[in-house]
Amino acid sequence: MALKPEYSILTGLSVAGVVFAVHSQANPSQADIQALPAGNQDIDQSERKATIMSAGLVSAISLIAKDPTVFVMGSAMVIGLALWTRTSNWKDSAMNTIGGVSQAGSPNAPVETEVASTTPYTMFSGGGSEFVGS
């Protein structure tokens, strides 16, 4: 016995919110994940735990509600957040690569970096400052 359509959609959105809350609590923010080096094992493990916990919650709630819409909406949210986190974890922002492959298409393409040369600076070395002893 399925729920009425208006209750089914609201329940599905609520389950999607629960999935988002689980992923928000189990994983760092997407900005923090992207700032880390690509392929961080801790992020990988926390994402998998959050995905498994979310899938269990979606299954349990949809079985209690006996409604396929709840399952579909919750599952879509689980898959979307898992892919988002995995993509953020495997993208190296500094090298502009995903999983070790540059976005230009060549695997492990060397990235040429140019080191800027600067002259050393010593603070207050001139002695002839217009602000001293005015």
N, C-alpha and C positions, 0 to 999 in steps of 0.2 A: 504494500500500500504506500504509494508515493505521496509526498507532500503536495499541497496546492502550489501552483506555479509561483505566486508571489512569495510564499514562505520558502519555497525551494531555492529561489535566487538569493533571498536574504540569508538563508542558512549557508549557501555556498560562498557568499561574500564573507560571512563570519568565519568560516573555515579557512578561507584564503588569508584573512587577517591573523588567525591563529598561526598559520604556517609562517607568515611574515614575522610574527613576534618570536617564534622559535628560532628562525634564522638570524634575526637581529640580536638575540641574546647569546646565541652559540658562536657567532662569527664576529670578527672585527668589522668596522665599516668598510665599504668598498674602496674608499680613498686610502685607508690604511693598508688594505690588501694590495692595492696597486703600487704602493710606495715600497713594499718589500721586494726582495729579489724573487724572480719567477720560480715557481715550483716549490714553494715553502711547504714542508711536510706537515707542520702544525696546522696550517690553514686547510690543507687537504683532509686531515683527520677530523677537524672540527666541522668542516662542510659535510663530510659523510655522516657523521653522527647527527647533525641537524637534519639532513635529508631522511635518514632512517627514522628518526623520531617524528618528523613531520608526516612521513608516509604512514606510519602507524596511527597517528592521530586522525589523519584523513580517512583511513580505512575504518577505524572504530566509529567515528562520528557518522560516516555514510552508512555503515551497517545499522547503527542505532536508528538513524533517520529513515532507512530503507528507501533512499532516493538516489538515483544515478546522477542527477545534476550536481549534487553536493560532492560526489566523488570526482566528477569531471572537472569542476571548478577548482577543487582542492588539489587534485593531481597536476593540473596545469600550473598552479602556483608553485608546487614543489619542484617540478621540472624546470620552470623558469628561473627560480632562485638558485637552484643547483647549477644550472648552466652559467648564470651570471657570475656566481662566485668562482666557479672553475675557470672561466675565461679571464676574470680579473687576476686570479692566482697565477695563471700560466702566461700572462702578458708581461713582458719586461719593458717598462716604460722608458728606462734609460737607453736601452738598445733598440727600441721600437721593433721588438720581435714577439712572436707568439710561439711558445713551446720550442724555442731555439731556432725557429725559421723566421728570417726577416720578412717583412711584409712586401718586399720587392720580389720575393719568390725564391731567392737563392738561399739554401740552407747554410747556416753558420757563416754568412757573408762577413768579411772583416769590416769593421767600422773604423774609418780613419778619423782620428781625433787630433787636433792641433793644439799644442800646449802654448798658451800665450806667455810671452816673456815679459817680465815686469822689472822695473828697477827698484832696488830696496829703498825704503822710505824710513827715515829716522825723524821722529817727532821732536820739534823744538831744536833742531840742530843748527838753524841759521843764526840765532843770536840777535839778529837785527830786526826783531819783531816790532811792529809799530804799536803793539798793545802792551809791551812790557815797559814799566817805568814811566807811564804817561803822566 
